[in-house]
Amino acid sequence: MSRVHVTTFPFLPGKTRHSEDLGWRLEHILRFGGRGILLVRNPYDAVVSYWNHATAGEHVVLPNMVEHLHTEDFRNFAMVEIE
């Protein structure tokens, strides 16, 4: 996945996230002197992790996670994310 966090979750009406706009990004670039860390993840794990974050919130694991992965909502979400 090429993005960190998006500002909305279009597959879940009403879910939003703090906007990480250009000013926020520039502030972080300056704060850390342009340095960063590149993390490369298994794309499937990244989609599942992002789904969990979007539906359960930060640092919370969905109960019955396997069941959630077999829903139409997850299939729609995964199709958008893998494009």
N, C-alpha and C positions, 0 to 999 in steps of 0.2 A: 504494500500500500504506500502511496506516495504522500499522503497527508497525515498530519498529526491529529488534530481534532477539528471537526467542522462546527459551525455555529448553530446549526439546526439539525434535527433528526426528522427528515421529511416522511419517513415511514411510520413515525409515531407522532400523531397530532398533539400539539401542545408542548412537546419537549424542545427546549432550547438550551444553549450553552453560552457562557460569557464570550463576547466577541473578541477574537484574537486578531485585531485589525492591524493595519500597516504600522501605526504608531507603536503598538505593543511589540510587534516584531522588531522594529528598529531599536527600541529601547533595550531589548534583550541582546541584539547583535552588539550594541555599544557596551553593554554591561559585561559581556563575556569576551570582548575584544575580537569578535568575529570567529571565535573558536566554537566548535560543537562536537557532538558525538553522533556518528551514524550507526543506528541499530538496524540490522537486517533480520527480519523475522520470517518464519514460515507464513506465507500469505493466508493459508487456511486458519492458522492459529490467530492471526491478526484480525480476520473477519469475525471469528467467534468471540475474541476478546472485546472488539468494538461493539458487537451486539450486546454482550453482557453489560458493558459500560452504559450503553444507551438505554437499556431496558431496566437495569437494576440500580444503576448509579455507581459512583466511584467506589472502588475497593469493596464491592459487595458481590458475592457469587449468587447467581440465581438458583433457587431450589429447583430440583428436577431439570437441570440444564439440558440433558439429553432430550427430554421431551420438547423443550423450547426449540431445539434445532430441527425438529420435524414439523414445524408449523408453517403455514402459508406466509405469515409475516416474516419469518426468518428467510424463507426462500426468496421473497421479494427483496428483502434487504440485501441478501448475498448477491443477487443478480445485479443490483445497482452498484455494489462495492467492487465486483470483479471486472466491471467494464473499464 
